[in-house]
Amino acid sequence: MSKSGVDGGLDDVTNAGLLSQRSLYRFIAVDIGRRLPSKDGASKSIIVSGTNNTNYALTIYYHILREGVATVDTAMGTVTQGA
């Protein structure tokens, strides 16, 4: 069963990650890496949603970092995930 929300549903969706004038429109770091080690090879998706309650256009940048290990066999032309 998938969990929605910031940090795999461990944080309150209604409060986590709100950008506001009070926070000076700074960045929000979110750890989406909480998962079982057995799920490392599984595909994951990231869904970002929100509402702009102003008359101004917003520019939002997403930087997604992923740590992983892969083996590249140049002789065979294959890429294998894992050590």
Backbone torsions as a table, in degrees:
resi	resn	phi	psi	omega
1	MET	NA	129.6	179.9
2	SER	-81.5	153.5	178.3
3	LYS	-114.3	137.8	175.7
4	SER	-103.5	154.3	179.2
5	GLY	116.8	172.4	179.6
6	VAL	-71.0	142.6	-179.7
7	ASP	56.3	46.4	175.6
8	GLY	65.2	29.8	178.2
9	GLY	85.8	5.1	-179.3
10	LEU	-82.7	-15.8	176.1
11	ASP	-110.5	155.0	-179.8
12	ASP	-68.5	121.0	-177.1
13	VAL	-62.5	-34.3	-175.1
14	THR	-73.7	-17.9	-178.2
15	ASN	-112.8	-29.9	-172.1
16	ALA	-75.0	134.5	172.1
17	GLY	79.8	19.2	179.4
18	LEU	-79.6	128.3	173.8
19	LEU	-94.4	131.6	-178.8
20	SER	-147.7	167.4	176.7
21	GLN	-63.1	-32.7	179.0
22	ARG	-62.7	-37.1	179.3
23	SER	-87.9	7.2	178.7
24	LEU	59.9	28.4	176.1
25	TYR	54.8	37.9	179.6
26	ARG	-79.5	-174.5	-177.0
27	PHE	-86.5	161.8	176.5
28	ILE	-125.7	123.5	176.8
29	ALA	-97.3	132.7	-178.1
30	VAL	-128.5	129.5	177.0
31	ASP	-93.9	109.2	177.7
32	ILE	-103.7	14.7	-175.3
33	GLY	-86.4	4.0	-179.2
34	ARG	-75.0	109.1	179.5
35	ARG	-162.9	167.4	176.3
36	LEU	-76.0	144.9	177.7
37	PRO	-57.4	-29.6	179.5
38	SER	-68.3	-15.2	-179.2
39	LYS	-95.9	7.5	-176.3
40	ASP	-59.3	-32.5	-178.4
41	GLY	-87.2	-5.9	-176.3
42	ALA	-77.7	146.3	176.8
43	SER	-68.6	143.9	178.8
44	LYS	-129.1	151.4	175.2
45	SER	-124.4	153.4	178.3
46	ILE	-121.2	124.5	179.5
47	ILE	-118.1	125.0	178.2
48	VAL	-118.8	126.7	178.9
49	SER	-136.6	155.7	179.7
50	GLY	-174.4	175.9	180.0
51	THR	-129.3	130.7	175.6
52	ASN	-96.7	108.8	-177.5
53	ASN	-93.1	24.3	179.7
54	THR	-121.2	174.3	175.4
55	ASN	-94.1	10.5	-176.7
56	TYR	-108.5	145.0	176.9
57	ALA	-73.4	144.7	177.9
58	LEU	-110.0	144.5	170.4
59	THR	-115.6	119.1	-178.1
60	ILE	-120.5	130.6	178.7
61	TYR	-109.7	136.1	177.1
62	TYR	-113.6	128.6	174.5
63	HIS	-118.0	116.8	-177.6
64	ILE	-113.0	120.9	179.0
65	LEU	-111.7	136.8	179.3
66	ARG	-135.3	131.2	177.5
67	GLU	-101.6	131.1	179.7
68	GLY	-160.6	165.0	179.0
69	VAL	-120.4	132.4	178.0
70	ALA	-139.6	148.9	176.6
71	THR	-110.4	126.9	179.3
72	VAL	-107.9	119.9	176.8
73	ASP	-101.3	100.7	-176.4
74	THR	-71.3	-25.9	179.0
75	ALA	-69.8	-39.9	-178.1
76	MET	-96.3	-14.6	-179.0
77	GLY	72.6	36.3	-178.8
78	THR	-120.7	154.1	174.0
79	VAL	-124.3	127.3	-179.5
80	THR	-120.2	129.4	178.3
81	GLN	-78.6	141.8	-179.9
82	GLY	105.1	173.8	-176.7
83	ALA	-76.7	NA	NA
